[in-house]
């Protein structure tokens, strides 16, 4: 009696521990968490931030470049010594003595310089900025599409978890039925109404179901682990449990059959093609001259950080690179090829997406038909098992026939659940393709 009580207590403790490690979660909670925590989404967001930083660099096309420096020298170089005194505004008539000019004393000079460079006309840089903007927009759209894909993947993983739990219930029910059949066959065998081979066949069936049940429970943990991976959570020793059970029926809806240009990934491809086009235009305008303004304000003194002498310089520069050894020409040809390649890839991607959509539409029709047939087959297998079980109790059926009917019923129920899962996922995938 003590052993029995001990076993009961251990069972209660084990059950409580299992319940504590099983986390019930809804589909809406999963969709929210995957947007916040998924690593693939974070990678996509970092790629967008990188492209955004590239675009911000193009602000240099309009904003000035300001540089401040302080330089100190000590020299006996005739030219540098004379120029330093001239900048410091301390030249006297004696400094024009040829002996001093040719062999000056040690001269110190400290210069503080503020330089400003302002672009005025840079047409190739303007198109380069537009290319960076298109690239940034492409990464933003791709990030949004990645989020949509992860929502689909989480939805699929959640349905797989639902299917895994449903399979466990089906096999537990099949196990209970098999155990009942085993008890009945054992009674018949004790009464000499059946042979031992019949008993052994039922025992083999019970062992098969037990093994299948164990695999089904492992599939629950596998589906739970995959969900945890998508959510970037540590699920060691824990298991997810869906708050909603898998439906045994499907909802038929009319679906769109054409690809929309507003789909995020297609828009991203178009933006990428636009970026290559702008780079091509930028390389073509690289043949044009550039106009930049510049200016500086300078402070000179014999002492460090001194400001005894001041001066400024303002100017503008028009530069034109006439020939650079075909470097610009080659760059333009490469940019043109990249642009044309991007346009072809975009067109190919759109046609491939339409092909995938047409294929998925047919798969949805096939999945609907499979659900209807599997449902009918399951109902027929239930009725067949009921009839054979009644006839078996009356001694009118063989044990093997009963086992076949019981096996077929469990198999058809699992097939029906799998068909429902395939239809629901195909429908969601079709919505994803037309989103």
Secondary structure, DSSP 8 states (H G I E B T S, - for coil): -HHHHHHHHHHHHHHHHHHHHEEEE-HHHHHHHHHHH-HHHHHHHHHHHHHHHHHHHGGGGTS-EEEEEEEEEEE--HHHHHHHHHHTT---GGGG-HHHHHS---EEEEEEEEEEEEEEE-HHHHHHHHHHHHHHHHHHHHHHHHHHHHHHHHHHHHHHHHHHHHHHHHHHHHHHHHHHHHHHHHHHHHTTSS-HHHHHHHHHHHHHHHHHHHHHHHHHHHHHHHHHHHHT---TT-EEEESS---SS--------S--TTSHHHHHHHHHHHHHHHHHHHHHGGGS-EEEEEEEEEEEESSTT--SEEEEEEEEEEE----STTHHHHHHHHHHHHHHHHHHHHHHHHHHHHHHHHHHHHHHHHHHHHHHHHHHHHHHHHHHHHHHHHHHHTT-S-HHHHHHHHHHHHHHHHHHHHHHHHHHHHHHHHHHHT-
